[in-house]
Amino acid sequence: MSGKILVIGAGGNVGRPLVKALQTRGETVRAASRSGAPVEGAEGVVFDFANFATVGPALEGVDRAYLLLPAGYLEATQLLLPVVDALAARKIKIVFQSAIGVDADDSIPYRQVELAVERAGVPFVILRPNWFSDNFHTYWKAGVAHGQIAVPAAQGKSSFIDTRDIAESAAAALTSSQFDNRAFNLTGPEALDYAEAAALLSEVLGKPVAYTPIEDAPFVEMLAGAGVPRGYASFLASIFYPVREGWTAAPTDAVQTLTGRAPRSLRTYAQDNRAALLA
């Protein structure tokens, strides 16, 4: 493999460390985003799911692509399936970032995209990350700042995964054929509920952080009040159902398999991102 690697969402929580990881491996990276700005020194290119005319030029000279739907978008099949078709038509290997648990039901939009990737006739790898550790300094940052995380998780546990581990897993999948035509559920090393996560953050940050379980409706209102579009807030509420049901708890060895090392713990994430969590 000697062509360029297209990283979609290159300025995001996974995309940026992925660009760095690929460059460390000596790969030529094209960083795709709506702005088209360079990322970590990699060539930037405009890529906008809402403007399909940007797709073709972004794929020129590319032989592998990291495909994800950036945060804020809801129409997974509508936006992703045409891109899958474009990648397949150009014989470009697809590494697709899906979400843990979607393989439970073929009617789930992300699962429909997975099936399209599997049928595309090109090498592929599907990565299904669990809940991001990094959510604590992005989505739940205001709660951490005020000393109270309020989400509709009840007592459900998640094996939170550091986005750096997602990026490094993706880099392995993009630079080797060893993992082709397989799907991997990416998790951290241990399952924690949000009360345990809050206690861990309290210890690392040196300030009290508590967890308050809430229902879906007040959660949506809280996010909407913070400026999150109501439709996306409702989507975020809906994906806590698998957490409450215990489907996001069990750790896997996928990160170890892909990268050759164990995934980072939530404690390591918190220690490494202490400044961002306290900012």
URNOR-V985109 format. One record per pair of residues at least 24 apart in sequence whose ideal C-beta (glycine too) atoms are under 7 Angstrom apart, sorted by the first residue. I is the first residue (numbers start at 0). GAP is how many residues later the second one is. If there is no record, write none. Layout:
# URNOR-V985109
I GAP
I GAP
This chain:
# URNOR-V985109
0 62
0 63
2 58
2 59
2 60
3 24
3 25
3 26
3 57
3 58
4 24
4 57
4 59
4 169
5 24
5 26
5 52
5 53
5 56
5 59
5 60
6 24
6 25
6 59
7 24
7 39
7 57
7 58
7 59
7 60
8 24
8 59
8 61
9 29
10 28
11 58
12 119
12 121
12 125
12 150
13 54
13 83
13 149
13 152
13 153
15 24
16 146
16 147
16 150
17 48
17 149
17 152
17 153
20 146
20 147
20 150
21 149
21 152
24 146
24 150
26 148
29 28
29 32
31 26
48 24
48 30
51 30
54 28
54 31
55 30
58 27
58 31
58 33
61 30
62 29
62 30
63 28
63 29
63 110
64 27
64 29
65 29
65 104
65 108
66 27
66 28
66 29
66 30
67 29
71 160
73 157
73 158
73 161
75 33
75 34
75 37
76 32
76 35
76 36
79 33
80 32
80 35
83 29
83 32
83 33
83 36
86 35
87 32
87 33
87 34
90 31
91 30
92 29
92 30
92 31
93 26
93 28
93 30
94 30
94 32
94 75
94 78
94 79
95 28
95 30
96 30
96 32
97 28
97 29
97 30
98 29
98 30
99 28
99 29
99 30
99 85
99 148
100 141
100 146
100 147
101 26
122 54
122 57
122 58
123 56
123 57
124 48
124 54
124 55
124 57
125 57
126 39
126 42
126 43
126 46
126 57
126 59
127 55
127 56
127 57
127 58
128 32
128 37
128 57
129 28
129 29
129 30
129 31
129 56
129 57
129 58
129 118
130 27
130 29
130 117
131 28
131 29
131 31
132 27
132 28
132 29
132 55
132 133
132 136
133 29
135 65
135 141
136 136
136 139
136 140
141 84
143 57
143 65
143 133
146 60
146 61
146 62
146 63
147 62
147 64
148 45
148 49
148 60
148 62
149 62
149 64
149 72
150 43
150 63
150 68
150 89
151 61
151 62
151 63
151 64
151 67
151 85
151 88
152 41
152 60
152 87
152 90
152 91
153 59
153 90
154 38
155 37
155 87
155 88
155 89
155 90
156 34
156 35
156 36
156 89
156 92
157 33
157 34
157 85
157 90
157 91
158 28
158 29
158 31
158 32
158 89
158 90
158 91
158 92
159 28
159 32
159 106
160 25
160 26
160 27
160 102
161 26
161 101
161 102
161 107
163 100
164 90
164 98
164 99
167 91
168 86
168 89
168 90
171 86
171 87
172 85
178 79
183 70
183 74
184 67
184 69
185 68
185 69
186 64
186 65
186 67
186 76
187 63
187 75
187 76
187 77
187 78
188 62
188 73
188 74
188 76
189 61
189 75
190 58
190 59
190 60
191 74
196 69
199 66
199 67
199 70
200 69
200 76
203 63
203 66
203 67
203 70
204 69
204 72
204 73
